Amino acid sequence: MRIALVGKARTGKDTIAYFINKHVKVHSMSVAYGDKLKSNLFDTFPNLPVDPKPREEMVKYGQFMREIQHDIWIEKLQDTVLFLQGNNDIHDFVITDLRQFNEYLWAKQWGFTMVGVESTVELREERAKGDSVFYDTSETESDIHLIPIEYLITNNGSIRELEWQVVNMLKKMGVELNER
């Protein structure tokens, strides 16, 4: 099972990944294009505050690095996936932050199913309060509408409704679930 979550900031992608990993029978792991971006950013700028999340700095840093080496974050994620496959025998992954078309192309080539995640602007803005500066669409999210998705989760309800949608989607995908 390989799932890539496609959606704007604060739509609930990490929460959905948590529910996927909780309910699937196989051992799966969440990974993100932004994992290495964040660790590199904070290594380079150790005095940068972690809270609230420095979203603007993360976007600037990530895009600057992409100008130098366009697929840098894809290559970093691929290294992580290959390491986990080889050293930990993990083959099932959930990408929690697919937002750009080149990321989609890589994920599709590696057998990921694209799952769109939507939420209203108002709910996304509310979720960002106290955590980060809110942007309806950041520079990194401008091409999300070009990414073809196979399933859609709309996260405008309760946490229980969200979990129900995730389990229902996994059943439709034919993924073997834990017995609960």
N, C-alpha and C positions, 0 to 999 in steps of 0.2 A: 504494500500500500504506500503510495506516494501522493501527497496532496499539497498543492500550493495555494495559499490563501491570498486573494487579490482584493485589495481595498484600500481606501484612504485611511489616514491616521484616525485613531479613536473609534473605529467601527466595531472592535471586539475581536480582532484576529487572534490575539494571544489567548483570550478566553476560549475561543473556539478550538484552538490547538490543544489547550488543556483538556477540553471535553473529548476531543478525538483520541488523544493519548490515554485518557481514562477508560474509554469504552472499547477500544479495539483489543482483540485477543493477543495479537503479536506485540512484541516490544517495539514501540516506535519512539522517535525522538523529534522534538522541535528544533529547527535550525532557522537561521535568518541571514539574509544578505548583510544586514546591518550589524551582526554580531562582531565581526572583525572591524568594521568601520568604527563602532563605539569604542572597542578596546584600543584601537590605534589612536583615535582622537584623544582619549583620556590619558594614554601613555605620553602622547606628544604634548598635551596641555593639562598637566596634572592639577592645576589650580582652577580649572573650569568646574563650575558647580554642577553637581549631579542632579540636584533638586532645586528648582524645577528643571525638568529635562531641557537641555540646551538644543532644542529642535533646530533652530535657525543655524547654529554652528555645525550641527551634524549634517544638515543639507549642504551647506557651503563646503565643508570638508570633503564629504562624499562626492559631490559633483566636481570639485577641483581635482581630486584623485582620478576620477573618470576621464577628465580632460587629458591627463597624462597617460593613463592606460585604461581604455574604455571599459574593458570587462574585468577590472581589478576585483570588484566585490563578488562577481560570479566565480572567478578563479579561487578566491579565498573560501567561498562556500563549497566549491567542488573539492578543494583540499580537505575540508572538514568532513564532507560526506565520504570521501575515499578513506580517510583515516578511521572513521567510525565503522565502515564496512570491514576494513582489513584488521583492525585491532580489537573491535568490540562485537563483531558479527552482527551489526545493526544494519538492516536493509530497508526499513520502513521509516519514512520521514514526513514531517509536516513543515513546509516553509511558511513562516508566519508573516512575511513582508514583501511579497512580490508586487512591484509597482511599475516597473519599466519594461519596455518591449524586449530588450535584449535578455533580461532576466526570464521572461516568458519563453523565449526561444530555447534557452538552455534547459529550463525546467521541462519543457515539452519533450526535448530530445532525450532527457533522462527519465521519461516515463511518469511525470507528475500529472495529476488531474487538477485542472484549474477550478477553484471554487471562489466565486465572487462573494464579497461581504459588503453589505450596505447598511447604512444607518442615516437617520435624518441629520441635517446640519446642526439643528438645535441640540439633539442628544449628544452628538460628537463634541460640540462646544462645552456642554455641561460636564462631560467626562474628562475634559482637559483642564477644567478649573483646578488650580492649585498644583497641577502636575506639569504643565507645559503651556507655552504660548500656542494659541489655536490659529490655524490657517485652514480655511475651507479646502483649498487645494494648494499644495506646495509644488515647487518646481519638479520634484521627483514623481509627482502623481499626475502630471498633465496628460500622460498617454494611457492611463488606466482604461479608459473607454475603448481603446483599440485592442485590448487583450480579450480574446475569446474565452468565455467561461463555460463550464459544463454543468455546474450546479450554482445556485444562488441562495445565500442565507441573508435574510433581512433581520437585523438586530435592532428592533424598535420596541421590544416587549420586555418581559421579565427574564431573569437569568434561567428560570426553569423552562420558559418557552424556548430560549436559545438552545439549551441542552437538548430539548426534545427535537428541535430542527436538526441539530448535529447528528443525533442518533438515527433519525429518520433518513437523513442523507446517506449515512454510512450503510444502512440497510439497502437503500436503492443502489448503492455502488457495489453491493454484494460482499462487503467487508465482514469478516467473521468477528462477532462481538463477544465480550465477556458476558458470562451469565450473571445477571443481577436481578 
